[in-house]
Every structure is written in structure tokens, then in C-alpha cells.
Amino acid sequence: MIRRTGSPSGQGKQLALPFTAPAATAGAIEPISVRIADAIRLTGIRRSKLYELIASGDLETFKIGRCTLVPVASLHALIDRARQGRL
């Protein structure tokens, strides 16, 4: 992207903006944990099935105050186990 700056003489000076960083490092941050509703949306698992997995110990959760959080690493591990048929 090029932005033109005005100058008193009427000639615009071109300034190139630095957008050369890859998208993965340009501000995209993967969360460490997500709320239950986000875990449901991310995995596509029904709410009741997610709570069954939590009760059986197949999915890790923790609480901070009143908020129940699911570690993203636990979601990745759950999907990996399901792919291998160990769930």
C-alpha cells in the first residue's frame, strides 16, 4: 500500500508502508485457552458431548473465578486421539 503525503509545492511524496511481515507473525495470536462456547464452535462438538468428555476426564478444563476455560492444547490432543481411534 502506498500513501501519498501532501507537500506545499503540490507534489505528493510516496511512502511505502511496511506490510511485508507474514500473516502468522503480523499480530495473529493463538489463544492459550478458550471458553466452553468457543470450544464447541472450534471443534463442532455438541455442548452435551463436550460436557461428557469433561466429566470422563478426556478433556481438561480449569476455572478462573466463575469462568470455565478449556486449554487449546487439550482440544488439539482430543482431536489427535479421535483421529487415531483412541477416543
C-alpha positions as CSV (number, residue, x, y, z in Angstrom):
1,M,0.0,0.0,0.0
2,I,1.3,3.4,-0.8
3,R,0.2,6.6,1.0
4,R,0.7,9.9,-0.5
5,T,1.6,12.9,1.6
6,G,0.8,16.4,0.6
7,S,3.6,18.9,0.3
8,P,3.4,22.7,0.0
9,S,4.5,22.5,-3.7
10,G,1.6,20.3,-4.6
11,Q,3.8,17.3,-5.4
12,G,2.9,14.2,-3.5
13,K,5.6,12.1,-2.0
14,Q,5.1,8.3,-1.9
15,L,5.7,6.4,1.3
16,A,5.6,2.6,1.3
17,L,4.0,1.1,4.4
18,P,5.8,-2.0,5.8
19,F,3.4,-4.8,5.1
20,T,6.0,-7.5,4.3
21,A,5.6,-9.5,7.6
22,P,3.9,-12.9,7.1
23,A,0.3,-13.0,8.4
24,A,1.2,-15.5,11.1
25,T,3.6,-13.1,12.8
26,A,1.7,-9.9,12.0
27,G,-0.5,-9.9,15.1
28,A,-2.2,-13.3,14.8
29,I,-2.0,-14.7,18.3
30,E,-3.3,-18.2,19.1
31,P,-5.1,-18.3,22.5
32,I,-3.9,-20.5,25.3
33,S,-7.4,-21.3,26.4
34,V,-11.0,-20.7,25.3
35,R,-14.4,-20.6,26.9
36,I,-16.8,-23.6,26.6
37,A,-18.8,-21.9,23.9
38,D,-15.7,-21.2,21.8
39,A,-14.5,-24.8,22.3
40,I,-17.9,-26.0,20.9
41,R,-17.6,-23.7,18.0
42,L,-14.0,-24.6,17.3
43,T,-14.4,-28.4,17.4
44,G,-18.0,-28.7,16.1
45,I,-18.8,-31.0,19.1
46,R,-22.3,-30.7,20.7
47,R,-22.4,-29.0,24.1
48,S,-23.7,-32.1,25.8
49,K,-20.9,-34.3,24.3
50,L,-18.3,-31.7,25.3
51,Y,-19.6,-31.9,28.9
52,E,-19.4,-35.7,28.7
53,L,-15.8,-35.5,27.6
54,I,-15.1,-33.1,30.5
55,A,-16.8,-35.5,33.0
56,S,-14.9,-38.5,31.8
57,G,-11.6,-36.7,32.0
58,D,-10.9,-36.8,28.2
59,L,-10.9,-33.0,28.1
60,E,-9.1,-30.8,30.6
61,T,-10.7,-27.7,32.0
62,F,-9.9,-25.2,34.7
63,K,-11.7,-22.3,36.3
64,I,-10.7,-18.7,36.9
65,G,-13.4,-17.2,39.0
66,R,-16.7,-18.2,37.5
67,C,-15.2,-18.7,34.0
68,T,-14.6,-22.3,32.9
69,L,-11.8,-22.5,30.4
70,V,-10.5,-25.2,28.1
71,P,-6.8,-25.3,27.2
72,V,-6.4,-25.2,23.4
73,A,-3.7,-27.8,23.7
74,S,-6.3,-30.1,25.3
75,L,-8.6,-29.6,22.3
76,H,-5.7,-30.4,19.9
77,A,-4.9,-33.6,21.9
78,L,-8.6,-34.6,21.9
79,I,-8.8,-34.3,18.1
80,D,-5.5,-36.2,17.7
81,R,-6.8,-39.1,19.9
82,A,-10.0,-39.1,17.9
83,R,-8.1,-39.3,14.6
84,Q,-6.1,-42.3,15.9
85,G,-9.3,-44.0,17.1
86,R,-8.3,-43.9,20.8
87,L,-11.4,-42.0,21.9
